[in-house]
Every structure is written in C-alpha cells, then in structure tokens.
Amino acid sequence: MGRLKMWKSLTVIITTILLLSGCSGQPAAKKETPPKSRLELIPITAVKQSPSSDRLPPQLHSSEFQPPVPVDSAVNTAGAEDSAFVTSDGNSLYFFFTPDGNIPAEKQLTDGMTGIYLAQKVGGQ
C-alpha cells in the first residue's frame, strides 16, 4: 500500500511540474521556423545600459578587485545579463541571460533562450 501512495504522489508532482513549465506531456509539433538567436528575442524597445547610465552602479568595498568594465556586445546586450563571474584562470566568463527581464520568470523557463551562458577568451579578448 505504501508504494501505491508513493507512485500516486510522484505522478502528481510530475504532472504539476509539467503544467507549470507549460508542457502538456504530449510530443511537441515540429517547428517550421529555425530557432531565434539571443539577439533576435531582445525587445526592440530595450536599451543597452552603460556604466554612465547605471542607476545602481557596483560598489567596490575592497581593493582586492578591479572596477567592472563592460564586455563585448556578444555578451553585453540590451537584454538582461546578470550574475557574471570569471573563472580563476581568467579565461571563461559565465553569466545569466534572459532576453526580456520584464517577462515573468515562469515564462522565461520556456522561452528557449533564458539560461546560463559561457563566453571564453579568444586571442586574449
């Protein structure tokens, strides 16, 4: 009897996850259009921020770190990048990206672009 209750509970949990993620549990129809790039999903009205227009600029509280600098437009877009960090060897940059920070988080889950990205140095850049 305990196993039956466990399986019923597991079924309810999986169904809830599928519903919350927008998945019907049915195979998706094939898309005729190719997937869009990160840049194509950024709203036309989005404005790329710069250090001079940052309303909440980073505050350094230690001389252990250097002030942040904007990176190439392949990483720093008009979308919503956040939580960037550089690996200890200085060659990799991980960052969170979502095309539109105004979209509710539950819809960002299924947009196909929101996630953690990796940028690596090429030729010292």
C-alpha positions in Angstrom: 0.0 0.0 0.0 2.9 2.4 0.8 4.3 2.0 -2.7 1.0 2.8 -4.4 0.7 6.1 -2.4 4.3 6.9 -3.3 3.6 6.4 -7.0 0.4 8.5 -6.9 2.3 11.3 -5.1 5.1 11.1 -7.7 2.6 11.3 -10.5 1.0 14.4 -9.0 4.4 16.0 -8.6 5.5 15.3 -12.2 2.1 16.5 -13.6 2.4 19.7 -11.6 5.9 20.3 -12.9 4.8 19.7 -16.5 1.8 22.0 -16.1 3.9 24.8 -14.5 6.5 24.6 -17.2 3.9 24.8 -19.9 4.4 21.2 -21.1 1.3 19.2 -22.0 3.1 15.9 -21.8 2.4 15.4 -25.5 5.1 15.5 -28.2 5.6 19.0 -29.5 4.6 19.7 -33.1 7.7 20.2 -35.3 8.5 23.9 -35.7 8.9 25.1 -39.3 10.9 28.2 -38.4 14.5 27.9 -37.2 15.2 28.8 -33.6 15.9 32.5 -33.0 19.2 33.8 -31.7 19.7 35.5 -28.3 19.7 38.9 -30.0 16.5 38.3 -32.0 14.5 37.8 -28.8 15.5 41.1 -27.2 12.6 43.6 -27.4 13.2 46.4 -29.9 12.5 48.9 -27.2 15.2 47.5 -24.9 18.1 49.9 -24.3 21.7 48.7 -23.7 23.0 50.0 -20.4 26.4 51.5 -19.9 28.3 52.5 -16.7 27.3 56.1 -17.2 23.6 55.2 -17.2 23.6 52.6 -14.5 21.2 53.7 -11.8 22.7 51.2 -9.3 26.4 51.0 -10.2 28.5 48.4 -8.5 30.1 49.5 -5.2 33.6 48.2 -4.5 34.3 47.6 -0.8 37.7 46.0 -1.3 40.9 46.9 -3.1 41.2 43.2 -3.9 39.1 43.6 -7.0 39.3 45.9 -10.0 36.3 48.0 -11.1 34.0 46.3 -13.5 34.2 47.1 -17.2 31.7 46.4 -20.0 32.5 43.5 -22.2 32.0 43.0 -25.9 28.4 43.3 -27.3 28.4 39.5 -27.9 27.9 39.2 -24.1 26.7 42.7 -23.0 23.5 43.2 -24.9 20.3 45.2 -24.4 18.8 42.0 -22.9 19.1 41.2 -19.2 22.5 39.8 -18.3 23.3 39.3 -14.6 25.5 37.5 -12.1 28.6 37.3 -14.3 31.7 35.7 -12.9 35.2 35.0 -14.3 36.9 31.7 -13.6 40.1 31.7 -11.6 42.2 31.2 -14.8 40.7 34.4 -16.2 39.7 32.7 -19.5 36.0 32.0 -19.0 33.0 34.2 -18.2 29.7 32.7 -17.0 26.6 34.8 -17.0 22.8 34.6 -16.7 20.9 35.9 -19.7 17.2 36.4 -20.4 16.0 38.4 -23.5 13.5 40.5 -21.5 13.7 40.9 -17.8 10.1 42.2 -17.7 8.8 38.7 -18.6 7.6 36.7 -15.5 10.1 34.0 -14.5 7.7 31.2 -15.2 7.5 32.3 -18.9 11.3 32.7 -19.1 11.6 29.0 -18.3 10.1 28.1 -21.7 11.5 30.8 -24.0 14.4 28.7 -25.2 17.0 31.4 -24.5 17.0 32.1 -20.8 19.8 30.4 -19.0 23.4 30.4 -18.0 25.9 31.2 -20.8 29.7 30.8 -21.2 32.0 33.2 -23.0 35.6 32.3 -23.4 38.7 34.4 -24.3 39.9 34.1 -27.9 43.2 35.6 -28.7 43.4 37.4 -25.4 40.0 39.0 -25.9 
